[in-house]
């Protein structure tokens, strides 16, 4: 089942509308995830190191980085149909 074996971390900000879209998408598909708020400098630095950029949302799915809310890439990375 999708989400059961994946380790998923999303880097977001409460003020980011696309971050909220990503969270709703993951919840709708019953995907478990951890949120790291980039308003905390340590998470902003971590996100930048993983993605090479400062834009959010960023999803880290078992080491596969998806930048922005890209539903096609998210579905592929999560093995969703």
ChimeraX attribute file (.defattr): number of C-alpha atoms within 10 A of each C-alpha:
attribute: neighborCount
match mode: 1-to-1
recipient: residues
	/A:1	10
	/A:2	15
	/A:3	17
	/A:4	10
	/A:5	10
	/A:6	18
	/A:7	14
	/A:8	20
	/A:9	19
	/A:10	24
	/A:11	23
	/A:12	26
	/A:13	19
	/A:14	11
	/A:15	9
	/A:16	11
	/A:17	12
	/A:18	17
	/A:19	21
	/A:20	16
	/A:21	13
	/A:22	21
	/A:23	18
	/A:24	12
	/A:25	16
	/A:26	18
	/A:27	12
	/A:28	9
	/A:29	14
	/A:30	13
	/A:31	17
	/A:32	15
	/A:33	18
	/A:34	12
	/A:35	14
	/A:36	18
	/A:37	17
	/A:38	22
	/A:39	13
	/A:40	10
	/A:41	10
	/A:42	12
	/A:43	16
	/A:44	20
	/A:45	14
	/A:46	14
	/A:47	27
	/A:48	17
	/A:49	11
	/A:50	14
	/A:51	17
	/A:52	11
	/A:53	13
	/A:54	14
	/A:55	15
	/A:56	23
	/A:57	25
	/A:58	25
	/A:59	29
	/A:60	22
	/A:61	18
	/A:62	13
	/A:63	12
	/A:64	14
	/A:65	19
	/A:66	19
	/A:67	20
	/A:68	16
	/A:69	19
	/A:70	14
	/A:71	12
	/A:72	11
	/A:73	15
	/A:74	22
	/A:75	15
	/A:76	10
	/A:77	18
	/A:78	22
	/A:79	12
	/A:80	13
	/A:81	7
